[in-house]
Amino acid sequence: MSAERRSSSIYENESNLFLDILDEAPLFGNRKPASLIGSVFYCILLASFAVLAVGATWIFHLIRGLVFQLLCSCNVALLVITGIFQQYLEYQVQKIRLQGYCVFSQKLKHIIRLPFATIAYGTAAMLLVMVWNPDISILSISALLRIIMLVEVVCVASFMTLYIGYVHQYNSFHSQPDVLKSLYSPLQPSSSLEGLRYQDGGRLSDQLMTLLQYQQENIHFLNEEILGLQESLSKYERSNDGSAPQVDLAHLLAARDQELRTLSAEMNQLQSELRLARSLIEEKDAEMQRIRSTNNQYVEENERLRAILGEWSSRAAKLERALELERMSNLELQKKVNSLKSQRHD
């Protein structure tokens, strides 16, 4: 009886292999949290620049003649540091994207571009102030430069606070990656939302490439896990005690192998979708070329018709002038005829 119950339970578990992986992501248990150390150091650097902008007159009181140059140099240095820091943020967002959080990483991708753009605009404003030297009675040039520097630091600090909040939320929540909604779609029942993954605007190829990268990471992880399970299974097979561990390991190995096959099938499907998307893009490009050539033909035809219309207009103007001259000559002749008739009558 125990052997029959064990075999029936194994059969039930094997029949639910495809349903198990819907609630489990291979990389979900090994998700690496995003680092916030660099962001904290950058915020401290922004705070020091804010202090510098507020107290520049007291900090540089010994060299008052170089306050403008020092403020602009510090702002350029902040621009360079922000550019380097943006590369670090892009690396962190790329790691989050490879973990399967495509929508979340897309939200962060828009945020991390704002600090460098803000510092660049602030540097351009300071350059314009130094070049044009505006005469404002309320503010001096030094105060204007410090206000610009303080405003850009406050804006960048708000963007960084928003980024740190999102990353802290990513490190704390335990939801599954949003990429699973597209990865395991062949195993899920059809719904009205399954066509949404085809509506990605102009970023369809980028999304498919991200899904392929995520699947490659999953396959690599599953290969390592299968190798470990095979080693454990070989150790248990060499031993003489108990068959239950062998059955459990065989079930786990079969489940992971089935999951690996599912991921491989989904990868092939995504590759075909990527090829289809590229072919659609090429067709759209060819259609645009045809439309442009047709438009050029229409433009040439319009130019030719305008030339013909201008020629006919000039001819019509000439005919009107000739008609006017003929009418004037007829009036003259009529006057002469009337005068001759009156003379005869007299």
C-alpha positions in Angstrom: 0.0 0.0 0.0 2.8 2.5 0.9 4.5 1.8 -2.5 1.2 2.4 -4.3 0.6 5.6 -2.4 4.1 6.8 -3.2 3.8 6.0 -6.9 0.4 7.7 -7.1 1.8 10.8 -5.4 4.8 10.8 -7.7 2.4 10.5 -10.7 0.3 13.4 -9.4 3.4 15.6 -8.9 4.7 14.8 -12.4 1.3 15.7 -13.9 1.6 19.1 -12.3 5.1 19.9 -13.5 4.0 22.6 -15.9 1.7 24.2 -13.3 4.4 24.4 -10.7 6.7 26.7 -12.7 4.0 29.2 -13.1 4.4 30.1 -9.4 8.2 30.0 -9.4 10.9 31.9 -11.2 14.3 30.2 -11.4 16.1 33.4 -10.6 13.6 34.7 -8.1 15.3 33.0 -5.2 18.7 34.2 -6.2 17.7 37.9 -6.9 20.5 40.3 -6.1 19.5 43.6 -4.4 20.6 46.8 -6.1 23.3 48.7 -4.3 22.5 52.2 -2.8 26.0 53.0 -1.5 27.0 55.0 -4.6 23.7 56.9 -4.5 24.1 57.8 -0.8 27.7 59.1 -1.5 26.4 61.2 -4.4 23.7 62.7 -2.2 26.4 63.6 0.4 28.3 65.2 -2.5 25.2 67.2 -3.5 24.8 68.4 0.1 28.4 69.6 0.1 27.8 71.5 -3.1 24.6 73.1 -1.7 26.7 74.2 1.3 29.3 75.6 -1.1 26.6 77.5 -3.1 25.0 79.0 0.1 28.3 80.0 1.8 30.5 80.8 -1.2 31.2 84.4 0.0 32.3 83.2 3.4 34.3 80.2 2.1 36.2 82.2 -0.5 36.4 85.5 1.5 40.2 85.5 1.1 40.0 85.3 -2.7 36.9 87.3 -3.6 38.2 88.1 -7.0 38.0 84.4 -8.1 34.6 83.6 -6.7 32.9 83.5 -10.1 35.6 81.3 -11.6 35.6 78.9 -8.7 31.9 78.5 -8.7 31.8 77.8 -12.4 34.7 75.3 -12.0 33.0 73.5 -9.2 29.8 73.3 -11.3 31.8 71.8 -14.2 33.4 69.3 -11.8 29.9 68.4 -10.6 28.8 67.9 -14.2 31.8 65.5 -14.8 31.1 63.5 -11.6 27.4 63.3 -12.5 28.3 61.9 -15.9 30.5 59.2 -14.3 27.8 58.5 -11.7 25.2 58.1 -14.5 27.2 55.2 -15.9 27.1 53.6 -12.5 23.3 54.0 -12.3 22.8 52.6 -15.8 24.8 49.5 -14.7 22.5 49.1 -11.6 19.4 49.5 -13.7 20.7 47.0 -16.2 21.1 44.4 -13.4 17.5 45.0 -12.3 16.4 44.6 -15.9 18.3 41.3 -16.2 16.5 40.1 -13.1 13.2 40.3 -15.1 11.8 43.6 -13.9 11.5 45.3 -17.3 8.7 47.7 -16.5 10.4 48.8 -13.2 13.8 49.2 -14.9 12.1 51.3 -17.7 10.8 53.6 -15.0 14.2 54.0 -13.4 15.8 54.5 -16.8 13.9 57.7 -17.3 14.9 59.0 -13.8 18.6 58.4 -14.0 18.9 60.6 -17.1 17.5 63.6 -15.3 20.5 64.5 -12.9 23.0 64.9 -15.8 20.6 66.9 -17.9 19.8 69.2 -15.0 23.5 69.9 -14.2 24.1 70.5 -17.9 21.3 73.0 -18.1 22.6 74.7 -14.9 26.1 74.9 -16.3 24.8 76.4 -19.6 22.8 79.0 -17.5 26.0 79.9 -15.5 27.9 80.2 -18.8 25.3 82.6 -20.2 25.4 84.7 -17.0 29.2 84.9 -17.2 29.2 85.8 -20.9 26.3 88.4 -20.9 27.0 89.8 -17.4 23.4 91.0 -16.8 22.8 94.1 -14.8 20.2 93.2 -12.2 19.8 95.7 -9.4 18.3 93.2 -6.9 20.9 90.4 -7.4 24.6 90.5 -8.0 26.4 88.1 -10.4 27.7 86.1 -7.5 24.2 85.7 -6.0 22.8 84.8 -9.4 25.4 82.1 -9.9 24.8 80.7 -6.4 21.1 80.6 -6.9 21.5 78.7 -10.2 23.8 76.2 -8.5 21.5 75.8 -5.5 18.4 75.2 -7.7 20.1 72.6 -9.8 21.4 70.8 -6.7 17.9 70.8 -5.2 16.4 69.4 -8.4 19.1 66.7 -8.7 18.6 65.8 -5.0 14.9 65.4 -5.5 15.5 63.1 -8.5 18.0 61.0 -6.5 15.6 60.8 -3.6 13.0 59.4 -6.0 15.5 56.9 -7.4 16.6 55.7 -3.9 12.9 55.3 -2.9 12.2 53.1 -6.0 15.3 51.0 -5.5 14.5 50.6 -1.8 11.1 49.4 -2.8 12.7 47.0 -5.3 15.0 45.6 -2.6 12.1 45.2 -0.1 9.2 43.7 -2.1 9.0 40.0 -2.9 6.8 40.0 -6.0 7.8 37.9 -9.0 9.4 39.6 -12.1 6.9 41.1 -14.5 8.7 39.4 -17.4 7.1 36.1 -16.3 3.8 37.4 -17.7 5.3 37.1 -21.2 7.7 34.2 -20.6 5.1 31.7 -19.4 2.3 32.8 -21.6 2.0 29.5 -23.5 1.2 27.7 -20.2 -1.4 30.2 -19.0 -5.0 30.3 -20.1 -5.8 32.8 -22.8 -7.1 36.2 -21.7 -8.0 39.5 -23.2 -4.6 40.9 -22.0 -2.4 38.5 -23.9 -2.1 40.8 -26.9 -0.5 43.6 -24.8 3.0 42.3 -25.2 2.8 42.9 -28.9 1.8 46.6 -28.3 5.2 48.0 -27.3 5.4 50.9 -29.7 8.9 51.2 -31.2 10.6 49.1 -28.4 9.4 45.7 -29.4 12.8 44.4 -30.5 14.4 45.8 -27.3 11.8 44.0 -25.1 12.3 40.7 -26.9 16.0 41.0 -26.5 15.6 41.6 -22.8 13.4 38.5 -22.5 16.0 36.5 -24.3 18.7 37.7 -22.0 16.5 36.8 -19.0 15.9 33.3 -20.4 19.6 32.8 -21.0 20.3 33.6 -17.3 17.5 31.2 -16.3 18.9 28.4 -18.5 22.4 29.0 -17.1 21.1 28.8 -13.5 19.0 25.7 -14.3 22.0 24.0 -15.9 24.0 24.5 -12.8 21.1 23.3 -10.6 20.7 20.2 -12.8 24.4 19.4 -12.6 24.2 19.6 -8.8 21.1 17.4 -8.7 22.8 14.9 -10.9 25.8 14.7 -8.7 23.6 14.3 -5.6 21.6 11.6 -7.4 24.7 9.7 -8.4 25.9 9.8 -4.7 22.6 8.5 -3.5 22.6 5.8 -6.2 26.0 4.6 -5.1 24.7 4.3 -1.5 22.7 1.4 -0.4 20.3 3.1 2.1 16.7 4.1 1.2 15.0 4.8 -2.1 13.0 7.8 -1.0 15.8 10.3 -1.5 16.4 8.9 -5.0 12.8 9.4 -5.8 12.7 12.9 -4.5 15.9 13.8 -6.4 14.6 12.2 -9.5 11.4 14.2 -9.3 13.3 17.4 -8.7 15.6 16.6 -11.6 12.6 15.9 -13.9 10.9 19.1 -12.8 13.9 21.2 -13.5 14.5 19.4 -16.8 10.9 20.1 -17.8 11.3 23.7 -16.8 14.5 24.0 -18.9 12.6 22.6 -21.9 9.8 25.1 -21.4 12.2 28.0 -21.2 14.0 26.7 -24.3 10.7 26.5 -26.2 9.8 30.0 -25.0 13.2 31.3 -26.2 12.6 29.8 -29.6 9.2 31.5 -29.7 10.7 34.8 -28.7 13.4 34.5 -31.3 10.8 33.9 -34.0 8.8 36.9 -32.7 12.0 39.0 -32.9 12.6 37.9 -36.5 8.9 38.7 -37.2 9.3 42.1 -35.7 12.4 42.8 -37.7 10.7 41.8 -40.9 7.7 44.0 -40.0 10.1 46.9 -39.4 11.8 46.3 -42.8 8.4 46.2 -44.5 7.4 49.5 -42.9 10.8 51.0 -44.0 10.2 49.8 -47.6 6.7 51.2 -47.5 8.0 54.5 -46.2 10.5 54.6 -49.1 7.7 53.9 -51.6 5.6 56.7 -50.0 8.5 59.1 -50.1 9.2 58.3 -53.8 5.5 58.8 -54.6 5.5 62.0 -52.7 8.6 63.2 -54.6 6.8 62.4 -57.9 3.8 64.4 -56.7 6.0 67.3 -55.8 7.6 67.2 -59.2 4.2 67.0 -60.9 2.9 70.0 -58.8 6.0 72.0 -59.8 5.3 71.2 -63.5 1.6 72.1 -63.1 2.6 75.4 -61.3 4.9 76.2 -64.2 2.2 75.5 -66.8 -0.3 77.6 -64.7 2.2 80.5 -64.6 2.7 80.3 -68.3 -1.1 80.3 -69.0 -1.5 83.1 -66.5 1.1 85.2 -68.4 -0.6 84.4 -71.7 -4.0 85.4 -70.2 -2.5 88.7 -69.0 -1.1 89.4 -72.5 -4.4 88.6 -74.1 -6.2 90.9 -71.7 -3.8 93.7 -72.5 -4.2 93.1 -76.3 -8.0 93.0 -75.8 -7.9 96.3 -73.9 -5.8 97.9 -76.7 -8.2 96.6 -79.3 -11.1 98.0 -77.3 -9.4 101.4 -77.0 -8.7 101.4 -80.8 -12.3 100.5 -81.5 -13.4 103.4 -79.4 -11.1 105.7 -81.3 -12.4 104.5 -84.6 -16.0 104.9 -83.4 -15.2 108.5 -82.4 -13.7 109.2 -85.8 -16.7 107.6 -87.6 -19.1 109.8 -85.5 -17.1 112.9 -86.3 -17.1 112.1 -90.0 -20.9 111.5 -90.0 -21.4 114.8 -88.2 -19.3 116.6 -90.7 -21.2 115.1 -93.7 -24.4 116.0 -92.1 -23.3 119.6 -91.7 
